Amino acid sequence: MEDASDPARRIEIAVGHGNPLVLSAMSEAFENDARFSLVATAATAEGFLETVARVPVDIGLVDWRLPLMGGAGLTETLRERPDPPRIVIYGGEEEDGPRLAMAAGAAGFTPRHGPVEGLLDTCRAVADGKMVFPFVDVRALQKDPIHSLSRRERAILDALATGLTNRQLAEELGISLNTVKFHLSNLYDKLSVRNRAQAIAFYYRSRLTGEG
């Protein structure tokens, strides 16, 4: 994929929103802005995934409540694909959206009730490689390695914390024993731990810190 930060190149964007009126309004805003090239739109997360698999884009603007998977599920799924688009979540601050969007792996967040210019500028900034999250300490959150885990690795860590063996993890998640071992090895590396006991301790320490 070409460098989206090149000012001479239009940013290729796909938009996902379940409300056809909002989707139409967003599409019109991007079509009228010379910085962007609207490549595709989708009314569901599944449709969005199918679209960007066929036609790669630089930026995906996704509603937090996008049917049927939601913005978080869509973002986490895209994280596991090679060369995914950078995702900007469109949501509400009252839902703790900025922090949750960043935790899912999004690169930016724009509020539902913000001005259109703010939405466009956020997508431009994200295309330039920036992280844009209102009301969130980006640096503090990025320091927590929990947020570097893929959706599968996080599921394994959650299950691991309940005391499951590797074989039980494989049965619980419907994957092979070798795949469990592969994911555990990656998980240990990302958390900078040596074994399952340390991983579990990290998991509960992280939860307690978050609750505090």
C-alpha positions as CSV (number, residue, x, y, z in Angstrom):
1,M,0.0,0.0,0.0
2,E,1.3,3.5,-0.9
3,D,2.2,6.0,1.8
4,A,-1.1,7.6,2.9
5,S,0.8,10.5,4.4
6,D,1.9,11.8,1.0
7,P,0.1,15.1,0.7
8,A,-0.2,14.7,-3.1
9,R,-2.1,11.5,-2.8
10,R,-5.8,11.2,-1.9
11,I,-6.5,9.0,1.2
12,E,-8.5,6.0,0.3
13,I,-11.2,5.4,2.9
14,A,-14.1,3.0,3.6
15,V,-17.0,3.9,5.8
16,G,-19.2,1.5,7.9
17,H,-22.4,2.6,9.5
18,G,-25.7,0.8,10.1
19,N,-27.9,3.9,9.6
20,P,-28.4,4.6,5.8
21,L,-29.0,8.3,6.4
22,V,-25.8,8.8,8.4
23,L,-23.9,6.6,5.9
24,S,-25.1,8.8,3.1
25,A,-24.2,12.0,4.9
26,M,-20.7,10.7,5.7
27,S,-20.2,9.5,2.1
28,E,-21.1,13.0,0.8
29,A,-18.7,14.7,3.3
30,F,-15.7,12.6,2.0
31,E,-16.7,12.8,-1.6
32,N,-16.7,16.6,-1.3
33,D,-13.2,16.7,0.4
34,A,-10.3,16.7,-2.1
35,R,-8.1,15.0,0.5
36,F,-10.1,11.7,0.3
37,S,-11.2,9.1,-2.1
38,L,-14.2,7.2,-0.9
39,V,-13.6,3.6,-2.0
40,A,-16.5,1.7,-0.3
41,T,-19.3,1.8,2.2
42,A,-20.9,-1.0,4.3
43,A,-23.9,-1.3,6.5
44,T,-22.5,-4.2,8.6
45,A,-19.2,-5.2,10.0
46,E,-19.2,-8.4,8.0
47,G,-19.8,-6.4,4.8
48,F,-17.0,-4.1,5.8
49,L,-14.6,-7.0,6.3
50,E,-15.5,-8.5,2.9
51,T,-15.1,-5.2,1.2
52,V,-11.6,-4.3,2.6
53,A,-10.4,-7.8,1.9
54,R,-11.1,-7.2,-1.8
55,V,-10.2,-3.5,-2.0
56,P,-7.5,-2.4,0.5
57,V,-7.9,1.1,1.9
58,D,-5.8,3.4,4.1
59,I,-8.5,4.3,6.6
60,G,-11.7,2.7,7.8
61,L,-14.3,4.9,9.6
62,V,-16.4,2.6,11.6
63,D,-19.4,3.2,13.8
64,W,-19.0,1.8,17.4
65,R,-22.4,0.1,17.1
66,L,-21.9,-1.2,13.6
67,P,-24.1,-4.4,13.1
68,L,-23.5,-7.2,13.8
69,M,-20.0,-7.4,15.2
70,G,-19.6,-3.9,16.5
71,G,-16.7,-1.5,16.0
72,A,-14.6,-3.2,18.7
73,G,-15.1,-6.7,17.2
74,L,-14.4,-5.5,13.7
75,T,-11.2,-3.6,14.8
76,E,-9.9,-6.7,16.7
77,T,-10.6,-8.9,13.7
78,L,-8.7,-6.6,11.3
79,R,-5.7,-6.5,13.7
80,E,-5.1,-10.2,12.9
81,R,-5.0,-9.6,9.1
82,P,-1.9,-8.5,7.2
83,D,-1.7,-4.8,6.3
84,P,-5.1,-3.8,7.8
85,P,-6.5,-0.3,7.4
86,R,-6.1,2.2,10.2
87,I,-9.4,2.3,12.0
88,V,-11.2,5.5,13.3
89,I,-14.1,4.8,15.5
90,Y,-17.2,6.9,15.4
91,G,-19.0,6.8,18.8
92,G,-20.1,8.5,22.0
93,E,-17.8,9.7,24.8
94,E,-20.5,8.8,27.3
95,E,-19.9,5.1,26.5
96,D,-16.2,5.4,27.5
97,G,-15.7,5.0,23.7
98,P,-12.3,6.6,23.2
99,R,-10.6,4.3,25.8
100,L,-12.4,1.2,24.6
101,A,-11.7,2.0,21.0
102,M,-8.0,2.3,21.6
103,A,-8.0,-0.9,23.7
104,A,-9.6,-2.7,20.7
105,G,-6.8,-1.5,18.4
106,A,-8.2,1.6,16.7
107,A,-6.0,4.4,15.7
108,G,-8.5,7.2,16.3
109,F,-11.8,8.2,17.7
110,T,-14.3,10.9,16.6
111,P,-17.4,11.8,18.6
112,R,-20.9,11.3,17.1
113,H,-22.0,14.9,18.0
114,G,-18.8,16.6,16.8
115,P,-18.5,18.8,13.7
116,V,-18.0,17.3,10.3
117,E,-14.7,19.1,10.0
118,G,-13.5,17.4,13.1
119,L,-14.3,14.0,11.7
120,L,-12.5,14.7,8.4
121,D,-9.5,16.2,10.2
122,T,-9.3,13.1,12.5
123,C,-9.2,10.8,9.5
124,R,-6.5,12.9,7.9
125,A,-4.4,12.9,11.1
126,V,-4.7,9.1,11.4
127,A,-3.7,8.7,7.8
128,D,-0.6,10.7,8.7
129,G,0.3,8.1,11.3
130,K,-1.1,9.9,14.4
131,M,-3.2,8.5,17.2
132,V,-6.2,10.7,17.9
133,F,-8.2,10.0,21.0
134,P,-10.0,12.8,22.9
135,F,-10.0,12.6,26.7
136,V,-7.5,9.7,26.8
137,D,-3.9,9.6,27.9
138,V,-2.6,7.8,24.8
139,R,1.0,7.4,26.2
140,A,-0.2,5.8,29.4
141,L,-2.5,3.3,27.6
142,Q,0.2,2.4,25.1
143,K,2.5,1.4,27.9
144,D,0.2,-1.4,29.0
145,P,1.2,-4.6,26.9
146,I,-2.3,-6.0,27.5
147,H,-3.4,-3.7,24.6
148,S,-0.8,-5.2,22.2
149,L,-2.4,-8.7,22.4
150,S,-4.5,-9.9,19.5
151,R,-8.1,-10.9,20.1
152,R,-7.1,-14.6,20.1
153,E,-4.2,-14.0,22.6
154,R,-6.5,-12.0,24.8
155,A,-9.1,-14.9,24.8
156,I,-6.3,-17.3,25.7
157,L,-5.1,-15.1,28.5
158,D,-8.7,-14.8,29.9
159,A,-9.1,-18.6,29.7
160,L,-5.7,-19.2,31.2
161,A,-6.6,-17.0,34.2
162,T,-9.4,-19.5,35.0
163,G,-6.8,-22.3,35.5
164,L,-7.3,-24.2,32.3
165,T,-4.6,-26.6,31.0
166,N,-3.3,-26.3,27.5
167,R,-5.5,-29.2,26.4
168,Q,-8.5,-27.6,28.0
169,L,-7.7,-24.3,26.3
170,A,-7.6,-26.1,22.9
171,E,-11.0,-27.7,23.6
172,E,-12.5,-24.4,24.9
173,L,-11.3,-22.4,21.9
174,G,-11.7,-25.0,19.2
175,I,-8.0,-24.9,18.2
176,S,-5.2,-27.5,18.2
177,L,-2.8,-28.0,21.0
178,N,0.1,-26.8,18.9
179,T,-1.8,-23.6,18.1
180,V,-2.4,-23.0,21.8
181,K,1.4,-23.4,22.4
182,F,2.2,-21.0,19.6
183,H,-0.2,-18.3,20.9
184,L,1.1,-18.8,24.5
185,S,4.7,-18.3,23.3
186,N,3.7,-15.0,21.6
187,L,1.6,-14.0,24.6
188,Y,4.6,-14.6,27.0
189,D,6.9,-12.5,24.7
190,K,4.4,-9.6,24.6
191,L,3.9,-9.6,28.4
192,S,7.6,-10.1,29.1
193,V,6.9,-13.2,31.3
194,R,8.4,-16.7,31.3
195,N,5.5,-19.0,32.1
196,R,1.7,-19.3,32.7
197,A,1.9,-18.5,36.4
198,Q,3.6,-15.1,35.6
199,A,1.1,-14.5,32.8
200,I,-1.8,-15.1,35.2
201,A,-0.2,-12.9,37.8
202,F,0.2,-10.1,35.2
203,Y,-3.5,-10.6,34.1
204,Y,-4.8,-10.0,37.6
205,R,-2.4,-7.2,38.4
206,S,-3.5,-5.4,35.3
207,R,-7.2,-5.8,36.2
208,L,-6.6,-4.5,39.7
209,T,-4.7,-1.5,38.3
210,G,-7.5,-0.8,35.9
211,E,-10.1,-1.0,38.5
212,G,-8.1,1.2,40.8
